[in-house]
Protein backbone atom coordinates (compact mmCIF):
# COMPACT_ATOMS: atom_id res chain seq x y z
CA UNK A 1 0.00 0.00 0.00
CA UNK A 2 2.82 2.39 0.91
CA UNK A 3 4.66 1.61 -2.33
CA UNK A 4 1.54 2.37 -4.38
CA UNK A 5 1.11 5.67 -2.56
CA UNK A 6 4.75 6.65 -3.21
CA UNK A 7 4.46 5.85 -6.92
CA UNK A 8 1.23 7.84 -7.07
CA UNK A 9 2.94 10.91 -5.57
CA UNK A 10 5.87 10.58 -7.95
CA UNK A 11 3.45 10.47 -10.85
CA UNK A 12 1.77 13.68 -9.70
CA UNK A 13 5.13 15.41 -9.39
CA UNK A 14 6.09 14.40 -12.92
CA UNK A 15 2.80 15.65 -14.31
CA UNK A 16 3.10 18.93 -12.42
CA UNK A 17 6.62 19.43 -13.73
CA UNK A 18 5.56 19.38 -17.37
CA UNK A 19 4.96 22.64 -19.20
CA UNK A 20 1.35 22.89 -20.41
CA UNK A 21 1.00 22.58 -24.19
CA UNK A 22 4.63 21.49 -24.64
CA UNK A 23 5.59 18.16 -26.12
CA UNK A 24 7.66 15.80 -23.98
CA UNK A 25 10.33 15.54 -26.69
CA UNK A 26 10.57 19.29 -27.42
CA UNK A 27 14.02 20.46 -28.43
CA UNK A 28 15.71 22.78 -25.96
CA UNK A 29 17.23 25.82 -27.69
CA UNK A 30 19.47 28.38 -26.01
CA UNK A 31 19.63 31.78 -27.74
CA UNK A 32 22.10 34.48 -26.82
CA UNK A 33 19.59 37.26 -27.60
CA UNK A 34 15.87 37.88 -27.91
CA UNK A 35 16.38 38.34 -31.66
CA UNK A 36 17.44 34.74 -32.12
CA UNK A 37 14.93 33.62 -29.50
CA UNK A 38 12.03 35.25 -31.35
CA UNK A 39 13.08 33.71 -34.66
CA UNK A 40 13.60 30.27 -33.09
CA UNK A 41 10.12 30.39 -31.55
CA UNK A 42 8.56 31.30 -34.89
CA UNK A 43 10.24 28.42 -36.71
CA UNK A 44 10.21 25.83 -33.91
CA UNK A 45 6.71 26.48 -32.64
CA UNK A 46 5.37 23.82 -30.25
CA UNK A 47 8.28 21.49 -30.92
CA UNK A 48 10.87 23.63 -29.13
CA UNK A 49 11.49 25.33 -25.82
CA UNK A 50 13.46 28.55 -26.20
CA UNK A 51 15.54 30.37 -23.61
CA UNK A 52 16.98 33.81 -24.43
CA UNK A 53 19.92 34.72 -22.21
CA UNK A 54 20.61 38.44 -22.68
CA UNK A 55 17.92 40.94 -21.74
CA UNK A 56 16.68 42.89 -24.80
CA UNK A 57 17.74 46.28 -23.52
CA UNK A 58 21.38 45.24 -23.08
CA UNK A 59 24.23 44.81 -25.56
CA UNK A 60 25.14 41.07 -25.83
CA UNK A 61 28.79 41.78 -25.11
CA UNK A 62 27.80 42.94 -21.61
CA UNK A 63 26.52 39.80 -19.91
CA UNK A 64 27.26 38.03 -16.64
CA UNK A 65 26.95 34.23 -16.56
CA UNK A 66 24.92 32.75 -13.71
CA UNK A 67 24.75 29.14 -12.46
CA UNK A 68 21.20 28.90 -13.82
CA UNK A 69 22.50 29.66 -17.32
CA UNK A 70 25.05 26.85 -17.04
CA UNK A 71 22.30 24.41 -16.07
CA UNK A 72 20.13 25.54 -19.00
CA UNK A 73 22.92 25.04 -21.54
CA UNK A 74 23.69 21.63 -20.04
CA UNK A 75 20.20 20.40 -21.01
CA UNK A 76 20.03 22.03 -24.47
CA UNK A 77 20.38 20.46 -27.92
CA UNK A 78 21.02 23.68 -29.88
CA UNK A 79 22.57 27.06 -29.13
CA UNK A 80 22.13 30.08 -31.41
CA UNK A 81 24.47 33.07 -31.21
CA UNK A 82 25.70 36.09 -33.21
CA UNK A 83 29.44 35.63 -32.79
CA UNK A 84 29.76 38.82 -30.72
CA UNK A 85 29.41 37.17 -27.30
CA UNK A 86 32.87 36.92 -25.65
CA UNK A 87 31.41 34.91 -22.75
CA UNK A 88 29.82 32.15 -24.83
CA UNK A 89 32.68 29.63 -24.94
CA UNK A 90 33.16 29.83 -21.18
CA UNK A 91 29.45 29.18 -20.71
CA UNK A 92 29.44 26.10 -22.94
CA UNK A 93 32.61 24.76 -21.33
CA UNK A 94 31.17 25.24 -17.85
CA UNK A 95 28.03 23.34 -18.85
CA UNK A 96 30.02 20.28 -19.93
CA UNK A 97 27.63 19.85 -22.88
CA UNK A 98 29.95 18.51 -25.58
CA UNK A 99 27.13 17.37 -27.88
CA UNK A 100 25.26 20.65 -28.20
CA UNK A 101 24.87 21.89 -31.79
CA UNK A 102 26.21 25.40 -32.31
CA UNK A 103 24.80 27.77 -34.93
CA UNK A 104 26.68 31.02 -35.45
CA UNK A 105 24.27 33.48 -37.10
CA UNK A 106 26.80 36.22 -37.75
CA UNK A 107 26.01 39.58 -39.31
CA UNK A 108 23.11 42.02 -39.06
CA UNK A 109 19.49 40.89 -38.90
CA UNK A 110 17.45 44.09 -38.80
CA UNK A 111 15.97 44.17 -42.32
CA UNK A 112 13.46 41.72 -43.83
CA UNK A 113 16.04 40.15 -46.22
CA UNK A 114 18.62 39.76 -43.45
CA UNK A 115 16.07 38.31 -41.02
CA UNK A 116 14.90 35.91 -43.72
CA UNK A 117 18.43 34.52 -44.04
CA UNK A 118 18.53 33.88 -40.29
CA UNK A 119 15.14 32.12 -40.40
CA UNK A 120 16.33 29.83 -43.18
CA UNK A 121 19.48 28.94 -41.24
CA UNK A 122 17.46 28.15 -38.10
CA UNK A 123 15.02 26.06 -40.13
CA UNK A 124 17.86 24.03 -41.63
CA UNK A 125 19.41 23.45 -38.20
CA UNK A 126 16.12 22.23 -36.73
CA UNK A 127 15.47 19.95 -39.71
CA UNK A 128 18.96 18.47 -39.29
CA UNK A 129 18.46 17.79 -35.57
CA UNK A 130 14.80 16.76 -35.80
CA UNK A 131 14.08 15.47 -39.35
CA UNK A 132 10.81 13.87 -38.26
CA UNK A 133 9.26 17.34 -37.96
CA UNK A 134 10.95 18.82 -41.04
CA UNK A 135 7.67 19.70 -42.78
CA UNK A 136 6.46 21.51 -39.66
CA UNK A 137 9.60 23.64 -39.45
CA UNK A 138 9.47 24.37 -43.17
CA UNK A 139 5.86 25.52 -42.97
CA UNK A 140 6.55 27.80 -39.99
CA UNK A 141 9.60 29.27 -41.70
CA UNK A 142 7.63 29.94 -44.89
CA UNK A 143 4.93 31.78 -42.93
CA UNK A 144 7.48 33.88 -41.05
CA UNK A 145 9.29 34.79 -44.27
CA UNK A 146 6.03 35.67 -46.03
CA UNK A 147 5.14 38.01 -43.17
CA UNK A 148 8.57 39.67 -43.35
CA UNK A 149 8.20 40.23 -47.08
CA UNK A 150 4.80 41.89 -46.58
CA UNK A 151 6.19 44.07 -43.80
CA UNK A 152 9.11 45.10 -46.01
CA UNK A 153 6.88 46.00 -48.95
CA UNK A 154 4.62 48.09 -46.71
CA UNK A 155 7.57 49.97 -45.20
CA UNK A 156 9.14 50.70 -48.59
CA UNK A 157 5.82 52.04 -49.90
CA UNK A 158 5.50 54.36 -46.89
CA UNK A 159 9.05 55.65 -47.01
CA UNK A 160 8.75 56.39 -50.73
CA UNK A 161 5.60 58.39 -50.00
CA UNK A 162 7.39 60.63 -47.52
CA UNK A 163 10.75 60.96 -49.25
CA UNK A 164 11.64 60.97 -52.94
CA UNK A 165 15.35 61.59 -52.39
CA UNK A 166 18.04 60.32 -50.04
CA UNK A 167 18.08 62.13 -46.70
CA UNK A 168 21.59 62.70 -45.24
CA UNK A 169 21.98 61.25 -41.74
CA UNK A 170 24.55 60.35 -39.10
CA UNK A 171 24.11 56.77 -37.92
CA UNK A 172 25.33 54.41 -35.21
CA UNK A 173 27.14 51.46 -36.85
CA UNK A 174 24.77 48.76 -35.58
CA UNK A 175 21.81 50.39 -37.34
CA UNK A 176 23.55 51.15 -40.64
CA UNK A 177 22.14 48.17 -42.56
CA UNK A 178 18.55 49.07 -41.65
CA UNK A 179 18.99 52.78 -42.32
CA UNK A 180 20.51 52.11 -45.76
CA UNK A 181 17.71 49.64 -46.54
CA UNK A 182 15.25 52.43 -45.72
CA UNK A 183 16.92 54.60 -48.37
CA UNK A 184 18.77 57.14 -46.25
CA UNK A 185 22.25 58.43 -47.13
CA UNK A 186 24.68 57.82 -44.26
CA UNK A 187 27.16 60.71 -44.39
CA UNK A 188 28.85 59.77 -41.13
CA UNK A 189 28.81 56.79 -38.76
CA UNK A 190 30.08 56.02 -35.26
CA UNK A 191 30.70 53.09 -32.94
CA UNK A 192 29.62 52.42 -29.34
CA UNK A 193 29.82 55.48 -27.05
CA UNK A 194 32.58 53.95 -24.92
CA UNK A 195 34.87 53.86 -27.98
CA UNK A 196 34.42 57.54 -28.92
CA UNK A 197 36.86 60.27 -27.96
CA UNK A 198 36.06 63.99 -27.83
CA UNK A 199 37.88 64.31 -31.15
CA UNK A 200 35.55 61.69 -32.66
CA UNK A 201 32.49 63.54 -31.38
CA UNK A 202 33.75 66.89 -32.70
CA UNK A 203 34.36 65.28 -36.09
CA UNK A 204 30.82 63.91 -36.11
CA UNK A 205 29.43 67.36 -35.38
CA UNK A 206 31.59 68.91 -38.09
CA UNK A 207 30.54 66.25 -40.61
CA UNK A 208 26.90 66.66 -39.68
CA UNK A 209 27.03 70.41 -40.26
CA UNK A 210 29.02 70.16 -43.50
CA UNK A 211 26.80 67.44 -44.97
CA UNK A 212 23.60 69.02 -43.60
CA UNK A 213 22.61 65.80 -41.81
CA UNK A 214 18.93 65.92 -40.89
CA UNK A 215 18.92 63.01 -38.42
CA UNK A 216 21.23 61.39 -35.89
CA UNK A 217 20.19 57.74 -35.60
CA UNK A 218 21.12 55.85 -32.43
CA UNK A 219 20.97 52.23 -31.31
CA UNK A 220 19.00 51.86 -28.06
CA UNK A 221 21.12 49.02 -26.64
CA UNK A 222 24.39 50.90 -27.18
CA UNK A 223 23.44 54.10 -25.35
CA UNK A 224 21.94 57.29 -26.76
CA UNK A 225 23.42 60.23 -24.85
CA UNK A 226 26.16 61.10 -27.35
CA UNK A 227 23.80 60.84 -30.30
CA UNK A 228 21.46 63.24 -28.55
CA UNK A 229 24.30 65.71 -27.95
CA UNK A 230 25.39 65.57 -31.60
CA UNK A 231 21.80 66.02 -32.82
CA UNK A 232 21.35 69.09 -30.61
CA UNK A 233 24.65 70.56 -31.81
CA UNK A 234 23.74 70.31 -35.51
CA UNK A 235 20.00 70.97 -35.21
CA UNK A 236 18.98 67.49 -36.40
CA UNK A 237 16.27 65.06 -35.34
CA UNK A 238 17.47 62.46 -32.81
CA UNK A 239 16.03 59.02 -33.63
CA UNK A 240 16.51 55.94 -31.44
CA UNK A 241 16.07 52.47 -32.99
CA UNK A 242 16.13 49.05 -31.33
CA UNK A 243 18.07 45.99 -32.44
CA UNK A 244 16.36 43.43 -30.20
CA UNK A 245 12.71 42.35 -29.91
CA UNK A 246 10.89 43.03 -26.62
CA UNK A 247 13.12 45.99 -25.71
CA UNK A 248 10.19 48.26 -26.58
CA UNK A 249 6.54 47.36 -25.83
CA UNK A 250 4.79 45.84 -28.84
CA UNK A 251 7.97 44.49 -30.44
CA UNK A 252 7.86 40.83 -29.46
CA UNK A 253 8.89 39.59 -32.91
CA UNK A 254 11.61 40.67 -35.33
CA UNK A 255 8.95 41.81 -37.82
CA UNK A 256 7.34 44.01 -35.16
CA UNK A 257 10.75 45.42 -34.24
CA UNK A 258 11.42 46.30 -37.88
CA UNK A 259 8.01 47.98 -38.15
CA UNK A 260 8.71 49.95 -34.97
CA UNK A 261 12.07 51.17 -36.27
CA UNK A 262 10.53 52.18 -39.59
CA UNK A 263 7.87 54.21 -37.77
CA UNK A 264 10.53 56.10 -35.83
CA UNK A 265 12.25 57.14 -39.05
CA UNK A 266 9.00 58.02 -40.83
CA UNK A 267 7.88 60.09 -37.82
CA UNK A 268 11.20 61.94 -37.96
CA UNK A 269 10.70 62.56 -41.69
CA UNK A 270 7.29 64.05 -40.96
CA UNK A 271 8.80 66.37 -38.35
CA UNK A 272 11.49 67.43 -40.82
CA UNK A 273 8.83 68.06 -43.47
CA UNK A 274 6.88 70.28 -41.07
CA UNK A 275 10.03 72.20 -40.13
CA UNK A 276 10.97 72.58 -43.80
CA UNK A 277 7.49 73.87 -44.63
CA UNK A 278 7.65 76.34 -41.75
CA UNK A 279 11.09 77.51 -42.90
CA UNK A 280 9.85 77.89 -46.47
CA UNK A 281 6.87 79.93 -45.26
CA UNK A 282 9.18 82.10 -43.17
CA UNK A 283 11.52 82.63 -46.13
CA UNK A 284 8.53 83.50 -48.32
CA UNK A 285 7.35 86.03 -45.74
CA UNK A 286 10.84 87.50 -45.49
CA UNK A 287 11.09 87.73 -49.27
CA UNK A 288 7.69 89.41 -49.45
CA UNK A 289 8.78 91.76 -46.70
CA UNK A 290 11.99 92.57 -48.58
CA UNK A 291 10.00 93.22 -51.75
CA UNK A 292 7.56 95.45 -49.86
CA UNK A 293 10.45 97.37 -48.35
CA UNK A 294 12.03 97.75 -51.77
CA UNK A 295 8.77 99.03 -53.27
CA UNK A 296 8.36 101.44 -50.36
CA UNK A 297 11.90 102.72 -50.85
CA UNK A 298 11.36 103.17 -54.59
CA UNK A 299 8.08 105.00 -54.04
CA UNK A 300 9.71 107.15 -51.39
CA UNK A 301 12.54 107.98 -53.77
CA UNK A 302 10.06 108.83 -56.53
CA UNK A 303 8.07 110.99 -54.13
CA UNK A 304 11.19 112.82 -53.01
CA UNK A 305 12.31 113.29 -56.60
CA UNK A 306 8.93 114.67 -57.63
CA UNK A 307 8.89 116.93 -54.58
CA UNK A 308 12.33 118.27 -55.38
CA UNK A 309 11.41 118.88 -59.01
CA UNK A 310 8.22 120.69 -58.01
CA UNK A 311 10.11 122.74 -55.46
CA UNK A 312 12.72 123.67 -58.06
CA UNK A 313 10.06 124.66 -60.62
CA UNK A 314 8.27 126.75 -58.00
CA UNK A 315 11.52 128.46 -57.15
CA UNK A 316 12.23 129.24 -60.82
CA UNK A 317 8.75 130.70 -61.37
CA UNK A 318 9.09 133.01 -58.38
CA UNK A 319 12.32 134.38 -59.73
C-alpha positions in Angstrom: 0.0 0.0 0.0 2.8 2.4 0.9 4.7 1.6 -2.3 1.5 2.4 -4.4 1.1 5.7 -2.6 4.7 6.7 -3.2 4.5 5.9 -6.9 1.2 7.8 -7.1 2.9 10.9 -5.6 5.9 10.6 -8.0 3.5 10.5 -10.9 1.8 13.7 -9.7 5.1 15.4 -9.4 6.1 14.4 -12.9 2.8 15.7 -14.3 3.1 18.9 -12.4 6.6 19.4 -13.7 5.6 19.4 -17.4 5.0 22.6 -19.2 1.3 22.9 -20.4 1.0 22.6 -24.2 4.6 21.5 -24.6 5.6 18.2 -26.1 7.7 15.8 -24.0 10.3 15.5 -26.7 10.6 19.3 -27.4 14.0 20.5 -28.4 15.7 22.8 -26.0 17.2 25.8 -27.7 19.5 28.4 -26.0 19.6 31.8 -27.7 22.1 34.5 -26.8 19.6 37.3 -27.6 15.9 37.9 -27.9 16.4 38.3 -31.7 17.4 34.7 -32.1 14.9 33.6 -29.5 12.0 35.2 -31.3 13.1 33.7 -34.7 13.6 30.3 -33.1 10.1 30.4 -31.6 8.6 31.3 -34.9 10.2 28.4 -36.7 10.2 25.8 -33.9 6.7 26.5 -32.6 5.4 23.8 -30.2 8.3 21.5 -30.9 10.9 23.6 -29.1 11.5 25.3 -25.8 13.5 28.6 -26.2 15.5 30.4 -23.6 17.0 33.8 -24.4 19.9 34.7 -22.2 20.6 38.4 -22.7 17.9 40.9 -21.7 16.7 42.9 -24.8 17.7 46.3 -23.5 21.4 45.2 -23.1 24.2 44.8 -25.6 25.1 41.1 -25.8 28.8 41.8 -25.1 27.8 42.9 -21.6 26.5 39.8 -19.9 27.3 38.0 -16.6 27.0 34.2 -16.6 24.9 32.7 -13.7 24.7 29.1 -12.5 21.2 28.9 -13.8 22.5 29.7 -17.3 25.0 26.9 -17.0 22.3 24.4 -16.1 20.1 25.5 -19.0 22.9 25.0 -21.5 23.7 21.6 -20.0 20.2 20.4 -21.0 20.0 22.0 -24.5 20.4 20.5 -27.9 21.0 23.7 -29.9 22.6 27.1 -29.1 22.1 30.1 -31.4 24.5 33.1 -31.2 25.7 36.1 -33.2 29.4 35.6 -32.8 29.8 38.8 -30.7 29.4 37.2 -27.3 32.9 36.9 -25.7 31.4 34.9 -22.7 29.8 32.1 -24.8 32.7 29.6 -24.9 33.2 29.8 -21.2 29.4 29.2 -20.7 29.4 26.1 -22.9 32.6 24.8 -21.3 31.2 25.2 -17.9 28.0 23.3 -18.9 30.0 20.3 -19.9 27.6 19.8 -22.9 30.0 18.5 -25.6 27.1 17.4 -27.9 25.3 20.7 -28.2 24.9 21.9 -31.8 26.2 25.4 -32.3 24.8 27.8 -34.9 26.7 31.0 -35.4 24.3 33.5 -37.1 26.8 36.2 -37.7 26.0 39.6 -39.3 23.1 42.0 -39.1 19.5 40.9 -38.9 17.4 44.1 -38.8 16.0 44.2 -42.3 13.5 41.7 -43.8 16.0 40.2 -46.2 18.6 39.8 -43.4 16.1 38.3 -41.0 14.9 35.9 -43.7 18.4 34.5 -44.0 18.5 33.9 -40.3 15.1 32.1 -40.4 16.3 29.8 -43.2 19.5 28.9 -41.2 17.5 28.1 -38.1 15.0 26.1 -40.1 17.9 24.0 -41.6 19.4 23.4 -38.2 16.1 22.2 -36.7 15.5 20.0 -39.7 19.0 18.5 -39.3 18.5 17.8 -35.6 14.8 16.8 -35.8 14.1 15.5 -39.4 10.8 13.9 -38.3 9.3 17.3 -38.0 10.9 18.8 -41.0 7.7 19.7 -42.8 6.5 21.5 -39.7 9.6 23.6 -39.4 9.5 24.4 -43.2 5.9 25.5 -43.0 6.6 27.8 -40.0 9.6 29.3 -41.7 7.6 29.9 -44.9 4.9 31.8 -42.9 7.5 33.9 -41.0 9.3 34.8 -44.3 6.0 35.7 -46.0 5.1 38.0 -43.2 8.6 39.7 -43.3 8.2 40.2 -47.1 4.8 41.9 -46.6 6.2 44.1 -43.8 9.1 45.1 -46.0 6.9 46.0 -48.9 4.6 48.1 -46.7 7.6 50.0 -45.2 9.1 50.7 -48.6 5.8 52.0 -49.9 5.5 54.4 -46.9 9.1 55.7 -47.0 8.8 56.4 -50.7 5.6 58.4 -50.0 7.4 60.6 -47.5 10.7 61.0 -49.3 11.6 61.0 -52.9 15.4 61.6 -52.4 18.0 60.3 -50.0 18.1 62.1 -46.7 21.6 62.7 -45.2 22.0 61.2 -41.7 24.6 60.3 -39.1 24.1 56.8 -37.9 25.3 54.4 -35.2 27.1 51.5 -36.9 24.8 48.8 -35.6 21.8 50.4 -37.3 23.6 51.1 -40.6 22.1 48.2 -42.6 18.6 49.1 -41.7 19.0 52.8 -42.3 20.5 52.1 -45.8 17.7 49.6 -46.5 15.3 52.4 -45.7 16.9 54.6 -48.4 18.8 57.1 -46.2 22.2 58.4 -47.1 24.7 57.8 -44.3 27.2 60.7 -44.4 28.8 59.8 -41.1 28.8 56.8 -38.8 30.1 56.0 -35.3 30.7 53.1 -32.9 29.6 52.4 -29.3 29.8 55.5 -27.1 32.6 54.0 -24.9 34.9 53.9 -28.0 34.4 57.5 -28.9 36.9 60.3 -28.0 36.1 64.0 -27.8 37.9 64.3 -31.2 35.6 61.7 -32.7 32.5 63.5 -31.4 33.8 66.9 -32.7 34.4 65.3 -36.1 30.8 63.9 -36.1 29.4 67.4 -35.4 31.6 68.9 -38.1 30.5 66.3 -40.6 26.9 66.7 -39.7 27.0 70.4 -40.3 29.0 70.2 -43.5 26.8 67.4 -45.0 23.6 69.0 -43.6 22.6 65.8 -41.8 18.9 65.9 -40.9 18.9 63.0 -38.4 21.2 61.4 -35.9 20.2 57.7 -35.6 21.1 55.9 -32.4 21.0 52.2 -31.3 19.0 51.9 -28.1 21.1 49.0 -26.6 24.4 50.9 -27.2 23.4 54.1 -25.3 21.9 57.3 -26.8 23.4 60.2 -24.9 26.2 61.1 -27.3 23.8 60.8 -30.3 21.5 63.2 -28.5 24.3 65.7 -28.0 25.4 65.6 -31.6 21.8 66.0 -32.8 21.3 69.1 -30.6 24.6 70.6 -31.8 23.7 70.3 -35.5 20.0 71.0 -35.2 19.0 67.5 -36.4 16.3 65.1 -35.3 17.5 62.5 -32.8 16.0 59.0 -33.6 16.5 55.9 -31.4 16.1 52.5 -33.0 16.1 49.0 -31.3 18.1 46.0 -32.4 16.4 43.4 -30.2 12.7 42.4 -29.9 10.9 43.0 -26.6 13.1 46.0 -25.7 10.2 48.3 -26.6 6.5 47.4 -25.8 4.8 45.8 -28.8 8.0 44.5 -30.4 7.9 40.8 -29.5 8.9 39.6 -32.9 11.6 40.7 -35.3 9.0 41.8 -37.8 7.3 44.0 -35.2 10.7 45.4 -34.2 11.4 46.3 -37.9 8.0 48.0 -38.2 8.7 50.0 -35.0 12.1 51.2 -36.3 10.5 52.2 -39.6 7.9 54.2 -37.8 10.5 56.1 -35.8 12.2 57.1 -39.1 9.0 58.0 -40.8 7.9 60.1 -37.8 11.2 61.9 -38.0 10.7 62.6 -41.7 7.3 64.1 -41.0 8.8 66.4 -38.3 11.5 67.4 -40.8 8.8 68.1 -43.5 6.9 70.3 -41.1 10.0 72.2 -40.1 11.0 72.6 -43.8 7.5 73.9 -44.6 7.7 76.3 -41.8 11.1 77.5 -42.9 9.8 77.9 -46.5 6.9 79.9 -45.3 9.2 82.1 -43.2 11.5 82.6 -46.1 8.5 83.5 -48.3 7.3 86.0 -45.7 10.8 87.5 -45.5 11.1 87.7 -49.3 7.7 89.4 -49.5 8.8 91.8 -46.7 12.0 92.6 -48.6 10.0 93.2 -51.8 7.6 95.4 -49.9 10.5 97.4 -48.3 12.0 97.8 -51.8 8.8 99.0 -53.3 8.4 101.4 -50.4 11.9 102.7 -50.9 11.4 103.2 -54.6 8.1 105.0 -54.0 9.7 107.1 -51.4 12.5 108.0 -53.8 10.1 108.8 -56.5 8.1 111.0 -54.1 11.2 112.8 -53.0 12.3 113.3 -56.6 8.9 114.7 -57.6 8.9 116.9 -54.6 12.3 118.3 -55.4 11.4 118.9 -59.0 8.2 120.7 -58.0 10.1 122.7 -55.5 12.7 123.7 -58.1 10.1 124.7 -60.6 8.3 126.8 -58.0 11.5 128.5 -57.2 12.2 129.2 -60.8 8.8 130.7 -61.4 9.1 133.0 -58.4 12.3 134.4 -59.7 
